[in-house]
Amino acid sequence: MQEAIKMVSHKPVGHSRWDGTFTKKVAETARNFHQTIPGYAPTPLADLKGLAGTLGIGALYVKDESYRFGLNAFKGLGGSFCIANYLARKLGLAIEDVTFATLQEPAVHEKIKNLCFVTATDGNHGRGIAWTAHCLGVKSRVFMPKGSSLERLHNIQALGSDACITEYNYDDTVRHATKVAEENGWPLVQDTAWPGYETIPSWIMQGYTTMALEAVESLPEAPTHVFLQAGVGAMSGAVAGFLADYYGDNKPVITIVEPNKADCIFHTAAANDGKLHNVTGDLHTIMAGLACGEPCTIGWEELDAHAEHFASVPDWVAAKGMRILANPVEGDDRVISGESGAATTGFVCELLQNESLDLLRAQLGLTKESRILCISTEGDTDRANYRRIVWDGAWSSD
């Protein structure tokens, strides 16, 4: 018997202490910087007309981040913008005046050459940090949680990073990376936030808004619903804040999707008591990029302000999304989407195909006129596992 989907609805408070942090103007600043990186191009927005017709809705769009900077995932946006902000502050420059070429100038390199950027990652964020550091000729040290994909590790090491897999889960790996950074006086560039550590994560989150700005500018009309996956909630929080600013009173309904073995945002929303709620243990899920048990403070505050629904889904939902996107309806583009990338599309398809979920569908207000946006945040970053799921139909994380 398949594990069940759970969902809780939530009345957004409409504001947070981060108001002004994830605006259209900020997104334009981030994109202006990203446009100076060689190889920048907006990633494709797949208009899945055939699938939308099959599902009985007006439109389904999937932003395909597998094309981002040759990194096969969106995380390079946050890592590069964060490091640019960190170096701009170190050099006494305004971020608006910084280009990628500026950071590669010999005089600048002389000032930054001894830096080592430290982070913890399941793979995609660490690869983005390692890639940025490599391009700038500085060092990086990357720690990955136990059970991490060797392919993802080797991709990071290929960029010259001192990377390894630890014996800890994701959240304890973050703590280990923090300790190493502090002991050596190195900058920690982590894509989650906690009290006392929020400036650098906010820069990373701002970097993600480039992706959101590209998406809304590519849409033929505003979406009625947006589905965002969450690990710690950094990407989803940044995009939710951006959408609220961009669309104002016409903001789409925002639904957050998490793996049921690592659903800290879901538990925080369900408790609705003003506190963050962690999930502990090994966090076994095929959605490695979402296997996080402790919410990002900034991310949760933005989701509390702007998201209406929170879903906790089993691994088979992500696996379904991967197979559907890999085997498109005639006329639709094929999207190579990894386990974390396909979670939202899988959830949307299950909602619209499964009659037993009529109540959840009604809660979300999905109708034949609905226009849905999902973001495939990664491609096949673990190709062996991708084939195991898509070819063989094996989706268990055990």
N, C-alpha and C positions, 0 to 999 in steps of 0.2 A: 504494500500500500504506500502510495506517495505521500510525503510530508505535505502539510497544508500551507497555504499562503495566509499570512495574517496582515491586517491593516488597521491603523488607527487614524482617525481624523482629528484635526487640530484647527483652532481658530487663530490665524496669524495675528501677532500683536501689532504688526505694521511698522515697527521702528526698532532700531537697536543702537547701541553706542557706536557702532561702526557705520552709521549713516554718513554718506559722502565718500566712503572708502572704495566702493565697487560701482561707481557711476559710469555713464557713457563717456564722460570726459576722461576718467581714469583709464577706461578701456582703450580709448583713442591714444593716450600716452603710451600704454603698453604696446599697442600694435605699431605705433610709430617706431618704437625701439625694435620690435621683432622684425619689422620690414627692413632693417639695416643688416640683418643676419643673412649671409649668403645662402641661397636656396630657399628663402622664405616664399611661401605662396599660401593663399587660403586653402584649407582642406576642403574636399568635396562635400556637398550636401546632397545626399541621395534622395530623390523624390520617388518614393515607392508607391506609385499609383496603383499598380496591380495588387500589391498586398493590402493597401487601403481599401480597395474595392472588395477584396476577399473578406476583409474584416468588417466591412459595412460602416466605414467612417469616411469623412471627407478627404483627409490627407494624412500621410505618415511620412515624416522626413527624418533621416538619420544622418547626422554629421559624422563623417568618417575620419577619425584622427590617426588612422594607420599611416597616413601620408606625411605626418608632421616631422620636418627636418631629417627625414631618413631614420627616425628613432622608433617608428612603429607605435607611437603613443603620444598623448598630449602633454606629458609632464615636462618636456623640455621648455615649454612656454613659461612655467612657473620658475623652474630652476634658473633659466637665463635672465629673467627679469629681476629675480631676487638678487643674484650675484651682481647684476648691473647696478641695482640700488645700493647694495653694500659697498661696492667700489666707488660709486659716485659720492657717497657720504665720506668715505675714506680720503678721496681725492679733492673734496670740497667743491664738487660739481653738482648742478641741478640735473635730475634724471631726464628732464626734457631736452637737455643739451648733450646727452650721452648717446653715442652710437656704438655698435659692435666694433667698428674700426678704431674708435677712440680708445677702447680698452685693449687693443692690440698694438698700440703705438709703443715703440722702444722705450720712450721716457716713462710711460705708464708701467710697462712691464718691469722696469727696474725697481719700481716702488712696490710691486705686488708679487714678485717672483717667489718669495718665500712663504706665501700663503698656502694653507692646506684646508680645503673645505670638507667638512665632515657631515655625514648624514646616515640615517637608517632608512631602509627601503625594502619593499618586496621585489623591486626591480626597475619599474618605469621611472620613478622619481630619481633614484640613484643614477640611472643611466643618463638622465637629463643633466644632473649635476656633474657627472664625470665628463660628459660631452662638452659642456660649457667650460669646465676647468681645462680640459685638453685644448680646446680652441684658444684659450687665453694663455696657455703655457704655464699653468700653475697646477698644484697637486690636489688630489681628492682622496678621501678615505671613506669607504662605503661599507656599512654593515647590513647584513640581510638576516631575516629570521629563519629559524630552523625549518626545514622542509622546502626552502626556496628552490626554484628551478635552476639547475646548473647552466642551462642555456642563458638565462637572464644574468647569472653571475659572470659567465664568460663574456657576454656582450659588454658588461661594465669594465671588466679587466682589460678588454681589447682597447679601451680608451685610455689605458695607462693608469687606471685607478688602483689603489691598494684596497681591494674588495675581498670580503670573506663572508661565509655563512656562519652565524652564531648558533648557540644551543638554546636561544631564547625565543619566545613568541615575539610578535611585532612590537608590542608596547614595551616589553622589557629590552628589546633591541634598541628602541629609541632611548631608553634610559642609559644603556651601555654607551651608545654613541655620544650622548650628552656628557657623560663622565670622561670619555676619551678627549673630547673637545676641550673641556674645562681643564683637564690635567696638562694639556699641551698648549693652551692658549690659542687654539684654532677656532675659526668661526663655525658654529653649528648652523647648517642651513636645512632645517627640518620643516616638512610640509604638514605639521600639526602644531597647535598652539596650546599653551597652558598659562596660568597666571604667572606673570613675570617673564614670559617668553612669547611675545605676540607681534613685535615689529617685523621680524624676518618672515614669519609665516604670512603676515598680511601682504608683504611684497610678493610672495609666491602666489597667493590667491589672486592678487591683482593681475599677475601674469596670465592666469587662466581666463581672464575676461576677454582677451584677444579672441579666443575661440568662440565665446558667446557673441561678441560683436560681429564676427564673420558670419555666424549662423543667422542672426536676425536680419542682417543686410542681404542675405541670399534668399530669404523666404519671400515668396510672392505675396503673402499676407500674414498677419500676425497669428501665431498659434493660439489655440484655446487651451491646450494642455501641454505641459512640459514634464517629462519624466527624467530624473537625475539619479544616478547611482551614488552611494556614499560609502566611504570607508570611515575616516575620521570626520568627514563632512566638510573638508576644505574646498574642494572643487564645487560641490553642490551649493555650499553656502555662498561662495563668490558669485556663481552664476545666478542664484536666486536673488541676491542683492542687486546684481546688474539688471535682471529682468524687471524687478520692481521699479528701479529708476528709469529704465528705458521706456517701459509701457505705462507707467503711472497707474491710473485707475483702470486701465485695460490689461493689467497684468494677467498672464495666463495662470490657470490652476497648476500648482507645482506639487508633484508627488515624488517622494524620496524612496529609493529602493535599496535594500541591503540584504546580504546573506543572513539566513536565520541563525547561523552559528557565530555571527559577529555583528549583531544588530544593536549596537550601543545607541545610535541615534533613535531608533524605533523605541527602545526602552525609555529613553529620556523623554521623548514625546508622550509616550503612554502614561508615564508617571505624572507629568505635568505639575511638578512640585517645585520648579525653580532650581533644581539640582541636576548635575550631570550624572548619568548612570552608566557604569562600566560593565563590560562582559569580560569574564576572565577565562583562563584555560588555554587550550591549544588552538582554538579558533579554526577548526578543520573546515575548509570550504575550497571548492575549485576556484572561487573568485578571489585569487591571491591578492589582487590589488585592493580588495575591500575587506580583507581579513584584519580588521583593526578593532580593538575592544574598548578604546577610550576616546570620547569625542573631542574634537578640536573646539576650544572655547569660542573662537571667532566664528567658526562654521556653524556651531549650534545656535549662536545668537542670531545669525542671519537667517537660519532656517526657522527658528522660533518666530522671527519677524515676518517671514514671507511665504512659508510652505504650508499647504493645507492638509496633505496626507503623507503618511509614512507606512511603507510596506516592508515586511520581513518575508523573504522568499527562500525556498530550498534550492539546492544546486541545480536540480533538474530544470528549473525555470530559465536559468542562464544558458544551460545546454540547449534548451529548445530555441532560445534566441539565436545562438550560434548557428544552429542547423538551418533555421529559416533564412537568416541573412546570407548564408553560404549557398543556399539553393533557392534563388529568387523566383517569384512569379514571373511568367514570360513578360518581357519588356522592362522589367525592373533591373537596376544595377545590382551587381553582386557586391556585398560588403564582407570583407574578411574581418570578423570581430572576435576578439578573445573573450575569455570567461567573464571578466569584469565589464568589458565593453558591451556585451550582449545582454546583460541583466535586465535593462529597462525594456528593450524590444521584446524579450521573452515574456516579461510581465504583461506588457500591453497585449500581446497576442493571446496569452492565456486568459486575460480578462475578457477579451472580446469573443473568444471561442468557447469558453466553458460556461454552460448555463448555470452551474452551481454557484458561479460568482456574480450572479445578477445583482445582488445587494451591493457588492463592492463597486460594480460598474455604475450603479445608480448614485452611490455616494460621490463618485468622481464626476458625475454629470456627463458621462460619455454618451454621445448620440451620433446619428448618421452625418451630422454636420461638423463633428469634432475634427480639429486639425492638430495633430500631435507631433511634437518634436522630441526626439531621443538623441543622445550623443554616444556614439561608439568610441569610447575613450582609448581603446587599444586594438591593435590587430593581433596576429598570431605571434605574440612575444615569446611564447613557449610552443614551438611548432609541433613537438612530439605530443604534447598534451592536447593541442588543438585537433590534431588528426585522430587521437584516441577518442575524443568526444564527437567530432563531426563524422568521421569515417565509421567508427566502431560503435557509436551510441553509448559509450561508457562515460558516465558523468560523476560517479562517486568520487569523493575526495579521500575516502578511507584507504 
